[in-house]
Amino acid sequence: MSFPWLEFAGLMLAFGINAVIPGADFAMVLRQSIAHDRRAALFTSAGIATSILVHGSYTLLGLGVIVGNSLMLFNILKWAGAAYLVWLAIAALRSPPPQPPAESDLAGARRGDFAAFALGFLTNLLNPKAVLFFLALFTTLVSVRTGNDIKVIYVGCMSLMLFAWFALVSVFFTTASVRQGFFRFGRWFNRVTGITFILLAVRVALAQQH
């Protein structure tokens, strides 16, 4: 069977449009870029992209349908995601003003690679809208005749696309001129990002299955 390029293009277009819409993932990569450095932002981007593989895997296994149709499971995921965003908001509000990292901080940054990765991974994984989004994508844009091997390729390409997008975001926001502009905001940067995470938590808490 030939590769369904038209279906693939439609799926990637829909996923790409959703990816560039600012949300919790974007806010997290932005904060990592300014409060830490490019390395932390890239590891956070990798965590977000890896989480997409998890969403895609359970969708292909049919578990996404169970979560999407179970009010209890959906609410557990929803409140866990909201609580995680509130925790991120509190951490941002309590953080000192972002400053340019000193050379001595490089070793510590390398030790924080896993923490940055986990931050991105959990930010995306605990988003209940991602469950519904993947269900909608695969039920409306992917034919039932499409084999699982092709669907695995789809999910892999989604993950790579998302990493590429957030890698670009990371590079842009860690350029010297852009970072210096954010550094001038001082504590206001933490306040704005903290409030943003709170608003995102409210949006997640208000999410509905249908």
C-alpha positions in Angstrom: 0.0 0.0 0.0 1.4 3.4 -1.0 1.9 6.1 1.7 -1.2 8.3 2.1 0.5 11.6 1.5 -2.7 13.6 1.3 -3.9 12.3 4.6 -0.5 12.9 6.1 -0.3 16.5 4.9 -3.8 17.3 6.3 -2.9 15.8 9.7 0.4 17.7 9.9 -1.2 20.9 8.9 -3.9 20.6 11.6 -1.3 19.6 14.2 1.1 22.4 13.2 -1.6 25.1 13.5 -2.5 23.8 17.0 1.2 23.7 17.9 2.0 27.3 17.2 -1.1 28.6 19.2 0.4 29.9 22.5 -0.5 27.7 25.5 1.1 26.1 28.5 3.9 24.5 26.4 4.8 27.9 24.9 4.7 29.6 28.2 7.0 27.0 29.7 9.5 27.2 26.9 9.5 31.0 27.1 10.1 31.0 30.8 12.9 28.4 30.5 14.5 30.5 27.8 14.5 33.7 29.9 14.9 32.4 33.5 17.5 29.8 32.6 19.2 29.4 29.2 19.0 27.9 25.7 20.1 24.5 26.9 17.3 24.3 29.5 14.7 25.5 26.9 15.8 22.9 24.4 15.6 20.1 27.0 12.2 21.4 28.0 11.2 21.3 24.3 12.5 17.7 24.1 10.3 16.8 27.0 7.2 18.3 25.4 8.0 16.5 22.1 8.5 13.2 24.0 5.1 13.6 25.7 3.5 13.7 22.2 4.8 10.1 21.7 2.9 9.1 24.9 -0.3 10.8 23.7 0.0 9.1 20.3 0.8 5.7 21.7 -2.3 5.5 24.0 -4.4 6.9 21.2 -3.3 4.1 18.9 -3.9 1.5 21.6 -7.4 2.8 22.1 -6.8 4.0 25.7 -7.5 7.6 24.6 -11.1 6.6 23.8 -11.5 5.3 27.4 -10.1 8.5 29.0 -12.2 10.6 26.6 -15.4 8.8 27.5 -14.8 8.3 31.2 -15.8 11.4 33.2 -13.9 10.2 36.3 -10.6 9.6 34.4 -10.9 12.8 32.5 -11.5 14.8 35.7 -8.5 13.1 37.4 -6.3 14.2 34.5 -7.9 17.6 34.4 -7.4 18.4 38.1 -3.9 17.0 38.1 -3.0 19.2 35.2 -4.6 22.3 36.8 -2.8 21.6 40.1 0.6 21.2 38.3 0.1 24.6 36.5 -0.8 26.2 39.8 2.4 24.8 41.3 4.4 26.2 38.4 2.7 29.6 38.9 3.6 29.6 42.6 7.2 28.7 41.8 7.4 31.5 39.2 6.0 34.1 41.5 8.4 33.1 44.3 11.5 33.1 42.0 14.1 35.9 42.0 14.2 38.2 39.0 15.9 36.5 36.0 19.5 37.4 35.5 22.1 36.5 32.9 23.7 33.2 33.9 27.2 33.3 35.2 29.9 31.0 33.8 29.9 29.1 37.1 26.3 28.2 36.6 27.1 26.0 33.6 27.8 22.9 35.6 24.6 23.3 37.5 22.7 23.8 34.2 23.9 20.4 33.0 22.8 18.8 36.2 19.4 20.3 35.6 18.9 18.8 32.2 16.6 16.0 33.4 14.6 18.5 35.5 14.1 20.7 32.4 13.1 17.7 30.4 10.6 16.5 33.0 9.2 20.0 33.3 8.3 20.0 29.6 7.1 16.4 29.6 4.7 16.9 32.5 3.4 20.2 31.2 2.2 18.5 28.0 1.3 15.1 29.5 -1.1 16.5 32.1 -3.0 18.6 29.6 -6.4 17.0 29.2 -7.0 18.9 26.0 -4.2 17.0 24.4 -6.1 13.8 25.0 -9.2 15.2 23.2 -7.1 16.8 20.5 -5.4 13.5 19.6 -8.7 11.7 19.6 -10.2 14.3 17.3 -7.2 14.3 14.9 -7.2 10.5 14.5 -10.9 10.0 14.3 -11.6 12.8 11.8 -8.5 13.0 9.7 -7.1 9.5 9.7 -8.9 6.7 7.8 -9.8 3.5 9.6 -8.0 1.7 6.7 -4.7 3.4 7.6 -2.4 0.8 9.1 -0.8 1.2 12.5 2.6 1.3 11.0 1.7 4.4 9.1 0.0 5.9 12.2 3.3 5.3 14.2 5.1 7.4 11.5 2.4 10.1 11.9 3.0 10.3 15.6 6.8 10.4 15.2 6.5 13.2 12.7 4.3 15.1 15.1 6.8 14.8 17.8 9.7 16.0 15.5 7.6 18.9 14.3 6.8 20.0 17.8 10.4 19.8 18.9 11.5 21.8 15.8 8.9 24.5 16.6 9.9 24.9 20.2 13.6 24.6 19.4 13.0 27.7 17.1 11.2 29.4 20.0 14.1 28.5 22.3 16.7 29.9 20.0 14.7 33.1 19.4 14.1 33.9 23.0 17.6 33.1 24.1 19.3 35.5 21.7 21.1 38.2 23.6 19.0 41.2 22.6 15.7 39.5 23.3 16.8 38.2 26.7 18.2 41.6 27.7 14.8 43.0 27.0 13.1 40.5 29.3 15.8 41.0 32.0 14.8 44.7 32.2 11.3 43.6 33.4 12.9 42.1 36.5 10.3 40.7 38.8 7.5 41.7 36.5 8.5 38.8 34.2 7.9 36.3 37.1 4.6 38.0 37.9 3.4 37.9 34.3 4.4 34.2 33.8 3.0 33.3 37.2 -0.4 34.9 36.3 -0.2 33.2 32.9 0.2 29.8 34.5 -2.8 30.5 36.8 -5.0 31.5 33.9 -3.9 28.4 32.0 -4.8 26.3 35.1 -8.2 27.8 35.2 -8.7 27.0 31.5 -7.7 23.4 32.1 -10.0 23.2 35.2 -12.9 24.4 33.0 -12.2 22.0 30.2 -15.1 19.7 29.2 -15.1 16.3 27.5 -17.3 17.5 24.6 
